[in-house]
Amino acid sequence: MSRVLACVFLLCAVVAARTPAQDSPTFEVASIRPASPQTNDVRAGVRIAGAQVRFVSMSLKDLIGTAYGVKPQQIIGPDWLGQERFDLAATIPAGSSVAQLAQMMRSLLASRFAMTMHSEQREFPVYVLGLTKDGPKFQASTAPVPAPETGEKRPLVDVTATGSANGVSIDLGGGSSFAYGNNQFVIRRMTMISVAEILTRFVDRAVLDQTHLAGTYDIVLNIAPEDFTPLIVRSAINAGVTLPPQALRVLDNANTDPLSGPLRDVGLTLESRKAPLDVVVVDAISKIPTEN
């Protein structure tokens, strides 16, 4: 089950790393290697500090999501995209902006994994995150942003994630965090757009934020004990992980709507609709990158 848990937080970490594409730059230097195997407690992350970019134990599906700004359900390609994991260390060239990171990732996927793709739009079933008539029952976050250590410049992105059979913990930096354990989602200092991204990882379709709430919030969702494991299994499926039959059987009699009740308790709704979404269709890609 630790491999399943790894997929949950790996994909969540991608949310913090997404940046808009601009021109067509490439990394000055990029080293990508297979990640070391992890068994029980697992760890992954993303760090961008100055010109240095580091991804730890990320799948190709994670990297594609970062490059094109899409959710897992919006990536169409081989089933194995979520399986093999890589460490990436790269340098942004002088004169380039971190805002060009997404395009650099696209160039890396094309040059090192021979990836070709095309974009199209398809209609999907989605969930829309909204507000109940009574409005939110959670508060805007008032916790101070942690100050960097003396003499240290705060990294632009600094995401670390750990997971075990007992749950998942993600530190998104700047006081933002997410934890799933003890039958609870605990969300600290996160925007509602990010909350929708988090929820997307645990359900069978994309979650779109239509709360129109600005700012950052602290939210706790109480999950029924019988829904805890099925939600983790669903997150692994979203990541493209091949699961053993006994894990898939967890979903056979699982609650098909485990989040609406907990969300309603805090003044949020989760409505099923259909909406057109941009998708990335992977036409060809290599499992093994070319040499560094």
N, C-alpha and C positions, 0 to 999 in steps of 0.2 A: 504493500500500500504506500510505502514511502515514495515510490516513483510517481504514483498518482498525485500525491501531495505536492511533489516538486512542480508538476505542471501547473498547479493552481497559482503558486506565487510567481513562477517564471513569467507567465502571461500577464499577471497584474503589474509586474515591474515594467513591462513594455509601455504601459500607459504614461508613466512619467518621462519616458525618453522620446516621445513623439514630437517632432518639430516640422514646421512647414517646409516644403521643397521650394527652392528658388532656381538657380541656374543649373549647370551640369558639372560641378566640381568632383574631385576624387580625393581620397585620403592621401596625405603625403607618404605615409608608411602605414601598412596594415598587416598584422600577423593574425592568422586564424588557425586554430588547432583544435582537435577533439578535446572535449572537456574530460577531466578525470572522473571515473565512475564514482557515484555516491550511493550509499546503501541505506543506512538508517536515518540519522539527521542529515538534512541536505541544506545547501546554501547556494544562493545565486544573487546576481545584482547587476546594476548599471551605475557607472560613475563617469561623469564628464567634468573635468577640472582643467581650466585653461584650455590648452590645445590637445589634452590627452583624453581619449575615449576608451573605456574598458567595459566590455560585456562579459559576464561570467556565467558559464553553463546555460547558454541560450540555444533554443532549437531554430532550425531554419524557418519554421512558421513564425516564431517570435521576431526573427530578423526581417522577414517579409512584412509583418505587421508594422514594425518600426519604420521601414522604408516607405511604405505606402499609406500609413495612417488608417489602417482598417482593423476591424475586429476579427477574431478567429473564424466566425461564420461567413466572413466576406472573402476568405481565401479559398480558392478552388484549385486543388492540385493533388499530387500523390498522397496516399495515406501516411507514408513514412515521414512527411515533413515535420511532424511533431516529435519524432523519436530521437534521432541522433542530436547530441548537444555539443556546442562549440564555445571556446573562449576566444574573444576578439580584443586585440589591443591595437589602437590606431592613433594617428596623429593628424589633426586638422592643419592644413597648410597655412602658412602666414598669409594674411590678407583675406582669408576666408572667414565665414561666420558660422557659429554653431547652428544658426537658422538654416544652414545648407546641409545639415547632417543627414536628413532623409535622402537627399539626392546622392550624397556620398555612399550611403548604404545601398542605394539602387545600383550605383556603378560597381560596388564591390560584389554584389550578387551576380551581376552580369559577367564580370571579369574572372571571378574566382570560382563561381559555381555554374558558369555558362547558362545562367537563367535567362529565359525569354518568357515574356508574358504579354497579355493584353488586358485592357480594362473594358468592362461593360457594365450595364446597369440591369439588375434583375429585381423583380418584386419578391419580397420575402415576408413571411409572418414575423412580426416584431412585438416586443412589449414596449409600451409607452409609460414612462415613470411620470406621474402627476401628483396633484394634491387632492386630499379629501376636502369636502365642503368646510370642515372645521379648521383646515389648514394644518401646518406642521406642528408636531408636539415635541420637537427637538430644538435645541438652541444653537445659535451661531457660536462658533468656537471663540473663546476669549483667552485661551492659553497663549502665553508669550512664545514667540518663535525663539528656539534655542540660539544663543549667540555662538559663533565659531570660537574655537580656542584662540588665545592670544597669538597674534601674528599669522593666523591662518585665514586665507580667503575662502569664503563659503563656495563649495562646488556648485555648478549650475544644476547638475543632477547627481544625486547620491542615494541610490536605492539599494537596500540590502534586504534579503529575504531568507528566512529559515523555515524549515518544516520537518515534522516528524509524524508519527502515527497519531499524535495527540492534537495536531492542528497546524496552522500556518500563521506566521507573523511577518509583516512587511513594514519596514521603515522607509517612507518615501522622502525623508529629509524635511527640514524646515518645520518640524513638529507634526507633519502629516503621517498617519499610519493606518494600517488595517490589520485586524487579527480575526481569525476564524478558529474558534476552539471553545470547549465547554458549552456547546450548543448556543453560541452567540456569534454574530457579526459585530465587531466593535470598530467603529470608524471614527477617526480623530482628524480634525482640521482638513476636511476634504471638500472640494466643490461638488455640486450635484452632478455635473458632467462626469467627474471622476467616479462618483458613486454609481452612476449608470454603467460605466465601464467595468467596475468591479462586479456588479451584479450579472453583467453579460457573461462573465466567466463561469457562472454557476447554473445557467439555464440553457434551454435548447434554441434560443434565438437572441438576436441583438436587442439590447435595452436602450431606448432613446430617451434622453432627458427632456421633458416638457414641463418641468416645475416652474421655470422662469425665476428661480431663486438664485440670487448672486451671493457672493461671499463663500465662506467655508463653515462647515458644520461638524458637530459631534453627534453621532447616531449610534444607538445600540439596538440591534434586532435580535429578539429571542427566537431561536429556531427549535422546533419540536425535536426531541431526541431521535425519533425514528427517521427524521429527514436529514440528519447530520451526514451520514455516510453517502446516501444517494446524491447529495449536492456535490460532494468531493468527486464521486465517480463521474458525474456529469461534466465537471470541470476538466477531467482528464480526457474525456471524449472530445470536448471542444478544442483541446490542445493537439488532437490527432494521435494520441497515444493508443497503441494496440493493447487492449486489456484482456486478461484471461477470462474464460467463460464465467467463472464463479463471481468475478467482479461485475460483469455485465448483468448477471442475474439479480443483482441488488436493485436494478431499475424495474424489474418485472412487475412488482407490486408496489412501487414507490408512489408517493403522492405526486400527482402531475402539476400541482401548483403550490409548492412549499413556501413561497415567499410573499404571496399576496397578503396573507394573514399577518405575519410579522410587520410588513410595511404599513398595513392599515393601522396597526397599533400605534405607529408613530406619525400618522397623518399623511401617509403616502399611498398612492394607488399604483397598480400595475395592470394595465389594460392590454389585451391582445388585439392587434390590428395588423394590417398589411401596409407595407411602404416600399417604395423603390430605393434600393441601396446600390452604391458602387461596389463592384467586386473586382478582385485581382484574380485572373485566371492564369495559372502557371502552365505554360505550354511545354516547357522543357527545363530540367534542372538536374545537376549532378549531385550525387550524395556526398562526394568527396571533393573538397576544394583543391585547386591547383596549388603548387608549392609556394611557400612564402618567399 
